[in-house]
Amino acid sequence: MFNRQDSKQTILIVDDEPANLRVLKKMLEDQYRLIFAKSGEEALRLVQRELPNLILLDVMMPGMTGFEVCEQLKADLLSKAVPVIFVTALNDEVDETKGFEVGAVDYITKPVSPAIVKARVRTHLSLVQADDLRRTRLQVIQRLGRASEYKDNETGMHIMRMSHYSKIIALAYGLSDFAADNLLHAAPMHDIGKIGIPDSIMLKPGKLTDEEFTIMKTHPEIGAEILGDSDSDLIALAKVVSLTHHEKFDGSGYPKGLKGKNIPIEGRIVAIADVFDALTSKRPYKEAWTVEQAMDFIESQSGIHFDPDLVVLLQQCLPSILYIKQRWQD
């Protein structure tokens, strides 16, 4: 079991030459916690005991080469995410290509420059921190999305399907891969506000009264309050989706009565993805509609409930949508 003994980030330095270890130690010991290995085999054993934040790895060593060490690190689930920077006297394009192929993130050429070493180490540790933070935020969003399922007749598979439908439609609309991925991860939060709706309404088997439906219609704003104001792009997008996925293109939706392109595109996309999956899925209160019936209804609501452009894109993307529907069946 690995153990981090203080708040400094840990760097593993691997080199068979003690002089090289001393040079790098002098450059980095003030800012980082350092551990050392004089061979590839020793480095692999150390990583199993104490997972570092980053590895500076010599290429040409007796026994295992740095390339072989890196390949093993990247094949192990424990260490595959740890960035590896090769520190080497090799200065050949073929060698650099080989290094990147086996999973290294960077090269530093010997003799090393203190400024370059510190800058490269700092950059790659910052990238790791950013990835960790985004992954943590994503996990929080996913767990909150799962929490909302406990207050609804909808299933986890519905959340999975409509999120992937949303990504497919977003890409077809012209959003970037990054924006579409954000929507994929934010979409599960669309109904998080239902946590705040009384069980007597959420679990009622029959039709809601007008008063009950008025309460139900507060869930987008409850969701926005739960998500709050955040500097996380994912949580901010989840708030937009929660607040706007019940708006309708003709302005008859809720909670704000937004109309047309005043509804954020993410809300418009999630709206059509959510309804398509709800219609084509079996629920305790209804049988599943056929895809043809669902598409006929959605097309009849073009310009009323749904953005006409998205209705066209849904039809164009139907093969991909149906693949997702089949893959994640209830």
Secondary structure, 3 states (H helix, E strand, C coil): CCCCCCCCCEEEEECCCHHHHHHHHHHHCCCCEEEEECCHHHHHHHHHHCCCCEEEECCCCCCCCHHHHHHHHHHCCCCCCCCEEEEECCCCHHHHHHHHHCCCCEEEECCCCHHHHHHHHHHHHHHHHHHHHHHHHHHHHHHHHHHHHCCCCCCHHHHHHHHHHHHHHHHHHCCCHHHHHHHHHHHHHCCHHHHHCCHHHHCCCCCCCHHHHHHHCCHHHHHHHHHCCCCCHHHHHHHHHHHHCCCCCCCCCCCCCCCHHHCCHHHHHHHHHHHHHHHCCCECCECCCCHHHHHHHHHHCECCCECHHHHHHHHHCHHHHHHHHHHCCC
